[in-house]
Amino acid sequence: MSKLNKTSPELSLSIDFAVKDDRLPRWRIRRWVMRALIAAHTDGLIGFNRMQLGIKFVGLSEGRTLNAAYRQKDYATNVLTFEYGVMPDGTASGDMVLCLPVLVKEAREQGKTILAHAAHLTMHGTLHALGYDHIKPRQAKHMEALETKMLAELGITDPYVLP
């Protein structure tokens, strides 16, 4: 468990690397998830005080298989998130799958560093695991504003502004 301060939510985080990349150490991933949790907790849209989150980094084959099974899309997507809701005790839970080859390819194509893109996708997926969504324009605007603010705090430019 991790606590940043008295008002920060607690985090129980499991990270699994089916595909390893030394540029993505666990401490960085934890830091990105905590930033998203603190932003969401401060935002107050979702009532929670703890988060149980599993993150798995996968290759193209597993990414494609999972996306086909859960979204009926026959390609590997960058991030796939499973939200399980908030329990009565205030514990939110979810799982996230990041397809590392897609993440690396997108970063290259968008002229971003791997770390900047991984930070964005990790925070984006964490918000999804808490129940945030971007299906409706108003939801999208709110979620994107949170992401942009979190990333700016890390010195990462707005991912929604095209170069």
PyMOL commands that set and color helices and strands:
alter all, ss='L'
color gray80, all
select helices_A, chain A and resi 26-43+60-71+100-109+114-130+137-153
alter helices_A, ss='H'
color red, helices_A
select strands_A, chain A and resi 10-17+50-58+79-86+91-99
alter strands_A, ss='S'
color yellow, strands_A
deselect
rebuild
show_as cartoon
